[in-house]
Amino acid sequence: MRTPLWGSKSDGMDLTGNTVLITGGGSGIGASLASAFHRLGNTVIVAGRRAGALAAMVASHPGMAAIELDVTDPESVKRAVAVVVRDHPSLNVLINNAGIVSGDDPGSLIDEASMTAEVETNFLGPIRLTSALMAHLRRQPRAHLVYVTSFAGFTPVALYSVFSATKAALHSYVLSQRFALKDTRVTVQEIIPPWVATGFVGATDHALAMPLEAFIAQTMADLATDALESVATEGSACRNNPGRREHAYIEKFNTFLLAQSF
Ligand SMILES: NC(=O)c1ccc[n+]([C@@H]2O[C@H](COP(=O)([O-])OP(=O)(O)OC[C@H]3O[C@@H](n4cnc5c(N)ncnc54)[C@H](OP(=O)(O)O)[C@@H]3O)[C@@H](O)[C@H]2O)c1
């Protein structure tokens, strides 16, 4: 067992025998996590808006299930939760992974639709879905809530200012929820990716991005421990934001990023 990074203890997850719902499971990190859990003998349900991406996952992973879900739409969440709980009463792991990024300039006008979509998807969406599943999860012998936030929640990327702020907000929510659930059978873990080569931003082979396979291997290993956070070495400097000395650090970091080509 690894010593928890921060705060109180979380029991690690058994990586087999769970029923796992993964939002954004049709692509990138979510799809790779879905494959990893499927390989290890879990029942996996992938969720997202694109039926085609979900169908491709199901076709290539016998026994995997899929559900169409838009986390920005309360009715869609309600519908999907009812179906998943009915069809998979043993559901005990929720991985809130769905997210979007738009890019913006906080020194000028920010597009209303983009900022609303980012806040709805990255911040309100996971809260909405988790909240709708909470009563079900609390009835399970053991349940795990997992949130995919971002290094940018700790070291904001000025080119993605709203995105960064949504992830900081989600991290704050995770801390409160972990406290609220500390005497229950539900654990709360946070995955804090560095830049990972999924195409979420930039090329899938950018030299600064962590390869997806290595990221998933590290994440799965961390989920099995009592670590409250999974932070790859590549993202640890950003996670370890220097507190009140952050201003100079963030200026240096963003100046460096602006000099890169994406
Ligand atoms: N890759 C990175 O460098 C990086 C770094 C830090 C954090 N992250 C975080 O990692 C997570 C996964 O990102 P990724 O890199 O794997 O990118 P991705 O391939 O674009 O995955 C994002 C997933 O979210 C789903 N999604 C988006 N809006 C949704 C909605 N309204 N309802 C339900 N699902 C929705 C998408 O599926 P549909 O389009 O089918 O809905 C997609 O499968 C995100 O939360 C992202 O912020 C990524």
The ligand as a Gaussian input file, in Angstrom:
#p B3LYP/6-31G(d) Opt

LIG

0 1
 N       -5.254000      14.704000     -22.598000
 C       -4.759000      15.594000     -21.762000
 O       -3.683000      16.173000     -21.987000
 C       -5.475000      15.915000     -20.487000
 C       -4.801000      16.662000     -19.509000
 C       -5.452000      16.967000     -18.336000
 C       -6.751000      16.528000     -18.119000
 N       -7.371000      15.795000     -19.097000
 C       -8.742000      15.370000     -18.836000
 O       -8.898000      14.009000     -19.167000
 C      -10.261000      13.765000     -19.528000
 C      -10.302000      12.941000     -20.821000
 O       -9.710000      13.692000     -21.870000
 P       -9.032000      13.016000     -23.138000
 O       -7.653000      13.547000     -23.221000
 O       -9.244000      11.559000     -23.130000
 O       -9.826000      13.705000     -24.322000
 P      -11.032000      13.144000     -25.255000
 O      -10.567000      11.972000     -26.028000
 O      -11.521000      14.329000     -26.011000
 O      -12.092000      12.643000     -24.218000
 C      -13.098000      13.432000     -23.703000
 C      -14.336000      12.576000     -23.618000
 O      -15.355000      13.314000     -22.950000
 C      -16.573000      13.001000     -23.568000
 N      -17.513000      14.114000     -23.395000
 C      -17.330000      15.411000     -23.738000
 N      -18.410000      16.128000     -23.459000
 C      -19.310000      15.265000     -22.909000
 C      -20.628000      15.404000     -22.421000
 N      -21.272000      16.588000     -22.443000
 N      -21.250000      14.311000     -21.922000
 C      -20.638000      13.119000     -21.894000
 N      -19.392000      12.920000     -22.356000
 C      -18.742000      13.982000     -22.863000
 C      -16.241000      12.803000     -25.047000
 O      -17.175000      11.905000     -25.640000
 P      -18.377000      12.412000     -26.598000
 O      -17.805000      13.483000     -27.473000
 O      -18.782000      11.185000     -27.314000
 O      -19.421000      12.903000     -25.659000
 C      -14.873000      12.163000     -24.980000
 O      -14.940000      10.767000     -25.071000
 C      -10.932000      15.122000     -19.646000
 O      -11.678000      15.405000     -18.489000
 C       -9.750000      16.079000     -19.724000
 O      -10.048000      17.368000     -19.204000
 C       -6.774000      15.486000     -20.260000

